[in-house]
């Protein structure tokens, strides 16, 4: 059993697993926050009434959907920050043991 635990620590599996689980668990919550709270304010600031996801620029017959990109980017930033600070706060970054 000790050999297995050392393998897990040396390979950084714990950090990878924690990041994966936290990212998946927080994803829906962050999406709801961004969709319901952040996007309306960003949409107002950009002069787009309604949902930010539906904002676009028309170039000829093409639609450049910049609103959807901004929404997904905000989602990504918030999830990244939550995972980073979650790992730092819980001191899970100290679990991995470096190889000598």
Beta strands, then each sheet from edge to edge (+ up, - down):
strand 1: 57-59
strand 2: 62-64
sheet 1: 1+ 2-
end
